[in-house]
Amino acid sequence: MRVRFAPSPTGALHIGGARTALYNWLAARHAGGTLVLRIEDTDRERSTPENVEQILDALRWLELDWDEGPIFQTANEARHREVIEQLLDDGHAYRSTATAEDVKAYKERHGHDRGFRGEAEDEGAVRLRVPDEGATVVRDLVRGETAFKHVHLDDPVIARADGSPLYNLAVAVDDLDAGITHVVRGDDHYSNTPKQLLVLEALGAPQPVYCHLPLLHGPDGKKLSKRHGAASVQELRAAGYLPEAVRNYLALLGWGAADDETILSTEELVRQFSLERVQKNPARFDEKKLKWMNGQYIRALDVDELTRRLEAFTGRDGLRGAVEISQEKISTLADFWPLAGSLFDGPVDDPKAREQWLGPEGRDALAAARAVLAGLEPFDVAHVDEALRALVARREAKPKQVFQPIRVALSGTTISPGVFEMIVLLGRDETLRRIDAALA
């Protein structure tokens, strides 16, 4: 098996493109095949080196390695021109100056469902000859077989008048030259397939196996866009998702292994994956479900590994203690600092939390907690837990009437790691200093 991922470098790699890359990668790894990375950079204005690097960066972050490439489509232009000349010489193509208006007039004379047929001229764009008889049959693993009757197909333009190749010619030739056996791509390319097959047929080349992936929708059933949240791989990374969780979630969008909440390691995905089980209906990308799955992956990580990732994400070091007491409470790497940053930078300023929990009753509970903590030995989580729960019992209070004032004194807000764990991590001196500052 030889597959290719062939993005156009016109911007960031979007989530749909990432899933296409992943499916190609999984298919190749499952079959022990080869993944070719081809950059379809024929849109000269939008295909910038920066956009190419964005795609490579996204694939590297997703840990999707390729075996050949990156190959740039523009680098093959001499080969494309050679094929165009070959098709002209063999009578499979002809030059034509026919304009869009000429095509329209032809259809008005011959019927609107009749494909345009031009006359060979000495100059003009190059069109491929489509026979009037028969049909081009697209064999697709998702859609099944579809026959496109030749009588309805226009003679497609495959090169401009200056000889520069057009997209469908370039793609067909590149797939042929690279020995691509399976073309796995988004459903938006389906309409191009008959034109590419006509080029391959004219060259006497075999037809690859096609697998057109249904497009991704948002939770509301509409085509996925920025309004549904993160739209690109870089945005997912910045939002603190883990690449292995993103691979797991994207793999389940439209592939018939299980529902979209099944935790499958990448090794297991490779073992189970098959293109034949890609589903026909559009799958729904729901960032809430991805976040849930990401949380499962974060909680399964070893504390040292999660610390390593969080230190890289935040640019801070010495986080291990805070990571240990926060791991159960975060779903993304980006959740960590809002939760635990106050352990390092001091209490945040949250007037609402102070007003709610550090009024006269709260300050009284806080002073009582300070007295308990000042002389407590040993100063560990079990004994802090026991001593503060005993204080709650003595005051005949609800736990939150004691614990929340402490939480707000230590972190500045009502959202933080566990109170007992926070007290021990800060240590007695810093805990008392923060309580005194809150009581002042």
Secondary structure, DSSP 8 states (H G I E B T S, - for coil): -EEEE----SSS-BHHHHHHHHHHHHHHHHHT-EEEEEE----TTT--HHHHHHHHHHHHHTT---SEEEEEGGGGHHHHHHHHHHHHHTTSEEEE---HHHHHHHHHHH-TTS------BSSSEEEE---SSSEEEEEETTTEEEEEEGGGS---EEE-TTS-B-HHHHHHHHHHHTT--EEEEEGGGGGGHHHHHHHHHHTT----EEEEE--EE-TTSSB--GGGS--BHHHHHHTT--HHHHHHHHHTSSBTTS-TT----HHHHHHH--GGGB-SS-EE--HHHHHHHHHHHHHHS-HHHHHHHHHHHHS----HHHHHHHGGG-SSGGGHHHHHTHHHH-----HHHHHHHSSHHHHHHHHHHHHHHHT-SS-SHHHHHHHHHHHHHHTT--HHHHHHHHHHHHHSSS--S-HHHHHHHH-HHHHHHHHHHHH-
